[in-house]
Amino acid sequence: MPLPTIEWEGDINGRIRLIDQTLLPTELKFVYCEDLKSIWHAIKTLMVRGAPAIGIAGAMGVVLGIKEIQVKDADTFLKELKHVTTYLGSSRPTAVNLFWGLARMERVAQENKNKSVQEIKEALLQEALKIQNEDKVICRQIGENGADFIKDGSGILTHCNAGGLATADYGTALAVLFKAKEQGKHIKVYADETRPLLQGSRLTAWELMHAGIDVTLICDNMAAHVMKLRKVQCVIVGADRIAANGDTANKIGTYSVSIMAKEHGIPFYVAAPVSTFDLSIKSGNDIPIEERSPEEVTHGFGKRTAPEGVNVFNPAFDVTPAKNITAIITEKGVIKHPSIENIQRLLGKHIHRTT
Ligand code: MRU
């Protein structure tokens, strides 16, 4: 059953319904966002998370934001819309899908600026729904394009959550595994728990178990040992932003997994939609890395696990250099040995810029 990660309910005056991912795996509960501030908060606090899902949340968030704009002329509306997109863009900096989604919404408003404000609002709702529906198709295509890399009987390591919860409903990295299973392959997945917020154990293990996929949970610091024991034959992860040269930002810890995979001669795959590429950024050095609150590290899930007053560094993402990536699997095809040339060769006219 596909996961209803994020849905729009009603017409232009409607609301967003999303699975509160902070409560999983113990509680599967929907929350409703009726206004701009509540969806900003949902993105910031990771109730909705994962690059493509944040892109959809941003686009739907725009529709919530424009409910509050009560002006009659299109020019003033467009100025107010810019405030809405800027505000939503301040929620999380790393996943480029958020900025891609917001840019798409702005573009649609511009294209419709000769229409009435009501008509522009309708066009924006339709665009947000289109982004969501496209993501469903894209994820399935990523699954198709990647499944050949998964051999029958193999073990696969994944980090963080790049499943249905991180997209409209089917995932990117996990889409490849779902597809491999649909093809009748027997696979065994090792899920890194993914400190500090445990997206691997709370979300990936939960999703895979529900899909009937054999999953084994490990702590992040066990991955090298698992590789040495030859329990995994490849690694597959998602991405939050891919620079023009293929350097890839993903959940903190992904970089170390790539180094371990290289050391053990294990292929390292990234699965991501074209909307995760940011070709305005030359290399991973320019990708903004979100830093989150120290309490996520010192207080785990409620209990203090570090001395009071200790210094904490809590980057939410890191960058895996392109040289550590065997291939990037997209909906348009596979980019082997990612480099500027190989990326441009595949993406060609699909290239987008956020700036
Ligand atoms: O902080 P999160 O949970 O939003 O981080 C998510 C990840 O790093 C995912 O791997 C990435 O967004 C790809 S999701 C298809």
Boltz pocket constraint, residues with backbone or C-beta under 6 A from the ligand:
constraints:
  - pocket:
      binder: B
      contacts: [[A, 46], [A, 48], [A, 49], [A, 50], [A, 51], [A, 52], [A, 95], [A, 159], [A, 160], [A, 161], [A, 162], [A, 163], [A, 166], [A, 167], [A, 171], [A, 172], [A, 173], [A, 199], [A, 237], [A, 238], [A, 239], [A, 240], [A, 250], [A, 251], [A, 252], [A, 271], [A, 316]]
      max_distance: 6.0
